Amino acid sequence: MNNQQKFENAVKTILNVVGEDTQREGLIKTPNRVFKAFEFMTKGYKQNPKQILNDALFESTNNEMVLIKDIEFYSMCEHHLLPIIGKAHIAYIPDGKVVGLSKIPRMVEVFARRLQIQEQMTEQIADAIKDVINPKGVAVVLEARHMCMEMRGVQKINSTTTTSSLRGIFRKNKTRKEFFSLINFDNMRF
C-alpha cells in the first residue's frame, strides 16, 4: 500500500469515527480530495528556501532598508491541523547583495506550507534571509489569526498573534523604530 492509499484510508477512518457514511455521494471522493489538499498545503517540506533565495542574488551598492509588507500566507497549526491565516512583513538592509523581490514571498510560502507554530516560522524566515543574503540586518513580523483559537478551545474570534524576529542592525532602536513605523505596527488590522 502506497502513502496516498494509507492517507486516504486514514481519512475514511476519521469520517467513520465522526459518524459519517463514506459511501454517500458527497463523501466518496473526499479522501482523495483531502489527500490532494494536504499535498498542496504541506508542499514546503519538498522545497529549500535557501535555494530559492540563492537563485536570485545580485550585487548591489544599496545599503538602505528593503521592505516587503503585507505578504499573505496560509499555514496549518501543527497542534490541531487547523488553518493559520496571516500577513508577513519582512525587511533587510543589504551588505553588497540584494535578492529578487519575488523570492521573499516565495520563501514565506515555503515555511508556511509546513505544519507550523507561528513563533518558529518567524525565526525560520529571519534565519534563511540572514544565512543566504548575509545582510546588515533582518526584521520579520508575522501577524496571524489561528483557527485553533477561533474555531475551538477559547473561541476568541478576531484575535491576532504577532511575532517578531530581529537580527543585526534591526536590534538597534533607531532602525527597529523605522521598520515598525513603515509597517504601521500601531495601526495593524486584518
FENJO-V928262 format. One record per residue. RES is the residue in one letter. OMEGA is omega in whole degrees, -180 to 180 (999 if undefined). Layout:
# FENJO-V928262
RES;OMEGA
RES;OMEGA
This chain:
# FENJO-V928262
M;-179
N;-177
N;179
Q;179
Q;178
K;-180
F;-178
E;176
N;178
A;178
V;177
K;178
T;179
I;180
L;178
N;-178
V;180
V;174
G;-180
E;175
D;-176
T;179
Q;178
R;-170
E;-176
G;-176
L;-175
I;-178
K;-177
T;180
P;178
N;178
R;180
V;177
F;-180
K;179
A;180
F;177
E;178
F;-174
M;178
T;-177
K;179
G;178
Y;-178
K;-178
Q;-180
N;-177
P;-180
K;177
Q;178
I;180
L;-179
N;-178
D;-176
A;176
L;-177
F;174
E;179
S;175
T;180
N;175
N;176
E;-176
M;171
V;-174
L;170
I;-177
K;179
D;176
I;180
E;173
F;178
Y;-180
S;177
M;178
C;-179
E;-179
H;-176
H;-176
L;177
L;-174
P;167
I;-177
I;-175
G;178
K;177
A;175
H;-173
I;177
A;172
Y;176
I;-175
P;174
D;179
G;-180
K;171
V;179
V;176
G;-172
L;-178
S;-177
K;179
I;176
P;178
R;179
M;175
V;-180
E;180
V;-178
F;179
A;-178
R;172
R;173
L;-167
Q;156
I;-173
Q;-179
E;-179
Q;-180
M;179
T;179
E;-179
Q;179
I;-179
A;-178
D;180
A;179
I;-180
K;-176
D;-174
V;-176
I;-177
N;-179
P;176
K;178
G;180
V;174
A;179
V;172
V;174
L;173
E;-174
A;170
R;-177
H;-179
M;177
C;174
M;-175
E;-175
M;-176
R;175
G;-175
V;177
Q;179
K;-179
I;179
N;173
S;179
T;176
T;179
T;176
T;178
S;175
S;-177
L;180
R;174
G;-174
I;179
F;175
R;178
K;-172
N;-176
K;-179
T;178
R;-179
K;178
E;180
F;-178
F;176
S;-179
L;178
I;179
N;-174
F;-178
D;-175
N;-175
M;177
R;174
F;999
